[in-house]
Amino acid sequence: MRQLFTFCTLLWFLLPGIGEIYAQGTAGFEILRLQTYPRGSALAGAMVADAGNIESVFYNPAGLRALQQRTVAAGYMNYLLDIESGYAAYVDSRRDWGTWGIDVIYTNYGDFDKRSDTGEDLGTFSASDVVLGLSYANKVKELVDVGANGKFVNSSIEDYTGSALAFDLGGQYELIAGRLRLGAGIFNIGWTTKAYVSHRDDLPLYYRLGIYGVPEGLPANLYFSMTLYQEYADNYTLRNLSGSDVMDFLGEIYYGLGAEFKPIESFYLRIGFDTQGLDQRVGTRKDALAGISGGFGFDVSVGGIDYGLASYGELGLVQRISISGRF
């Protein structure tokens, strides 16, 4: 266990150094960070150590390896400011050569008023994003699964378009079969392939480390994760991480905690808290709810339905729903 802790600590501090090769400065294509999946959002996104669920195409591709059947899912998200998003995903588990999956996410930002420099009304314009993904996962050792995603992003604003290629790398280590699992990943490694005009934005690179556990005597599955965004990691290096700098570095990390209960057969209740909600507080009564999420799900042998509700404080509530099938 001590060796495992040492490995996780080194991994957490070394991954940002790797990411500096691919990202510097302000990031674009934020759609790559947007959660559209209801179960994961209900659990505060703390899903990097979760396995055996189709939502792993977003949270950690290594988790796809544990799927036992071919699975298909589709979902819808009603986001802030009338932004709408939908997704479809398919995962095929073939034990002889691994598990692969494909997914597509479409996000529509609605219509906007278009005006000239003098304020003349020129009608409206729209904006949208499409993300196409390909996933693969396999077992490399008895207790270790790894996975990777490749994603193509196309974004349009009026007559302007931009595109990018991004990759995710993830791994999971089973500490106690079915009861304790460690997960880690680096997400959105890549580059802009086409700029809207001339400037090529960096991608929204981030790192996530987490754990899944089923404590003895507690009727819940617990999820915990730590997330570091590259734009915050740029302020630190291994050389200057000492004393108060370590505390400042830890303050840049977002923490997510989720719990999933099963009060009756095939029915799940979920609750979570993401510390990003602390950044959404603006001094109103709704601040108390910022970062809190919850939801429920029905799951039977042939598929399931999941619903998630997350509070962004004064900005409002975000609802997500999905349906899945297994065959």
LINSULHU-V703350 format. One record per helix or strand of 2 or more residues. SS is the DSSP state (alpha for helix, beta for strand). FROM is the first residue (numbers start at 1). LEN is the number of residues. Records with the same first field share a line. If there is no record, write none. Layout:
# LINSULHU-V703350
SS->FROM-LEN ; FROM-LEN
This chain:
# LINSULHU-V703350
alpha->2-18 ; 30-4 ; 38-5 ; 56-4 ; 61-6 ; 80-3 ; 230-4 ; 244-8 ; 275-6 ; 285-5 ; 313-3
beta->27-2 ; 71-8 ; 84-11 ; 98-18 ; 121-21 ; 144-14 ; 160-17 ; 180-15 ; 202-2 ; 206-8 ; 220-10 ; 254-11 ; 267-8 ; 292-9 ; 303-9 ; 317-10
